[in-house]
């Protein structure tokens, strides 16, 4: 194997820029909390619509049943989108991203 060279020491401006960028990730923390709250709201609405659909299953016509099912699909896809965007952009402390 070829011996690797150690990385050069950081200069002061480079270190400051890195520290600012690293610290600025905490600006996204309230956004992630809001997205988590949004997921809870979507879950509540999903359960509410599912219960409503199940309680009226014998009295509704086919069109209303299809609209109810599509509404559940819509809510589940929105929750999936929020979750995938949250987990794809999150870089939690102690977790390394390998490329």
KEVEX-111440 format. One record per residue (C-alpha): x, y, z. Coordinates in steps of 0.1 Angstrom, whole numbers, padded with zeros to 4 digits, always signed. Layout:
REM KEVEX-111440
XYZ;...
//
This chain:
REM KEVEX-111440
+0000+0000+0000;+0010+0036-0006;+0014+0055+0026;-0011+0083+0030;-0001+0119+0040;-0017+0135+0070;-0041+0163+0063;-0028+0198+0066;-0037+0219+0096;-0067+0242+0091;-0061+0279+0088;-0080+0303+0111;-0105+0316+0085;-0112+0281+0074;-0118+0269+0109;-0142+0298+0116;-0162+0291+0084;-0164+0254+0093;-0175+0262+0129;-0202+0286+0116;-0215+0261+0091;-0215+0233+0117;-0233+0254+0143;-0259+0267+0118;-0274+0232+0115;-0292+0239+0148;-0313+0265+0129;-0331+0236+0113;-0341+0221+0147;-0373+0240+0150;-0382+0230+0114;-0378+0193+0123;-0399+0197+0154;-0426+0213+0133;-0424+0185+0107;-0427+0160+0136;-0458+0178+0148;-0472+0178+0113;-0467+0140+0112;-0487+0137+0144;-0515+0159+0129;-0515+0137+0097;-0518+0106+0118;-0547+0119+0138;-0565+0130+0106;-0558+0096+0090;-0573+0077+0120;-0603+0101+0121;-0610+0095+0084;-0604+0058+0086;-0629+0054+0115;-0654+0076+0096;-0650+0055+0065;-0653+0022+0085;-0684+0033+0104;-0702+0044+0072;-0691+0015+0050;-0725-0001+0048;-0744+0031+0041;-0722+0048+0015;-0723+0043-0022;-0693+0032-0042;-0682+0067-0052;-0681+0080-0016;-0661+0048-0006;-0635+0054-0034;-0632+0091-0024;-0627+0080+0012;-0600+0055+0003;-0583+0080-0019;-0583+0105+0010;-0565+0079+0031;-0540+0073+0004;-0534+0110+0001;-0528+0114+0038;-0504+0084+0039;-0484+0097+0009;-0481+0132+0025;-0468+0116+0057;-0444+0095+0038;-0431+0126+0019;-0426+0145+0051;-0408+0116+0067;-0385+0109+0037;-0376+0146+0034;-0369+0149+0071;-0347+0118+0073;-0329+0125+0040;-0318+0160+0051;-0311+0153+0088;-0275+0151+0099;-0277+0143+0136;-0247+0147+0159;-0226+0116+0161;-0239+0102+0128;-0215+0102+0099;-0226+0104+0063;-0205+0082+0040;-0202+0090+0003;
//
